[in-house]
């Protein structure tokens, strides 16, 4: 049986400011982010848990932990990818997110894969 190294799971991110749902006067800035998790290894892996660090423009941190993503614990087969979109709400027009996913192999082995830091920002806030 081939083992899957954490480096065989690739996480790519993108984000965008959702102006229609945001309100600067109420300090409510909504961001949509899309994550693609690709399994470039030789064995399937099931995403069990997520762990996020969400930072706003005032350097406040919020830690978010939970089972799966968007209500699912996807099993990602070799050579396939799972993509989902979610959102984040910040009190500032800029921020960032980073974290990790916990995966399990059929053998029971558990490993973590980092989620690279990505920016959340209102394009009008960047000079």
C-alpha positions, 0 to 999 in steps of 0.5 A, spaced: 500 500 500 502 506 498 502 511 503 500 518 502 504 524 504 501 531 507 505 534 501 501 530 496 495 534 498 495 541 495 491 546 497 489 552 493 485 558 495 482 565 492 478 570 495 473 576 493 470 582 497 462 581 497 460 588 496 453 587 496 453 584 503 458 588 506 456 595 510 462 599 512 458 604 517 456 597 521 463 595 520 461 589 517 465 586 511 463 580 507 468 576 504 467 569 499 473 564 499 474 558 495 478 552 496 480 547 492 483 541 495 487 536 490 489 529 492 496 528 488 498 522 491 496 514 490 491 513 496 484 516 498 484 521 504 478 523 508 478 530 510 476 530 518 477 537 521 478 544 519 482 549 523 482 556 521 486 563 524 482 569 521 485 575 523 482 582 521 485 589 520 486 590 527 490 584 528 485 581 532 485 573 531 479 568 531 480 561 532 475 556 528 475 549 529 470 544 527 468 537 523 469 537 515 468 543 511 461 546 509 457 540 512 461 535 509 467 530 510 469 529 503 473 523 501 478 525 496 480 520 491 487 520 488 488 524 482 481 528 484 480 535 487 474 537 492 472 545 491 468 549 496 466 556 497 464 559 504 465 566 507 468 570 512 465 576 516 470 581 519 469 588 522 475 591 518 476 591 510 482 587 510 484 581 514 487 574 512 486 567 513 490 561 514 490 554 518 490 546 517 486 540 515 486 534 518 485 528 514 485 520 515 487 515 510 483 508 510 489 505 514 487 510 520 493 514 519 492 521 521 495 527 518 495 535 517 495 539 511 497 547 512 492 552 509 497 557 506 495 564 508 491 568 504 488 575 504 481 578 505 481 585 502 476 590 499 479 592 493 477 600 495 481 599 501 488 598 498 491 604 496 
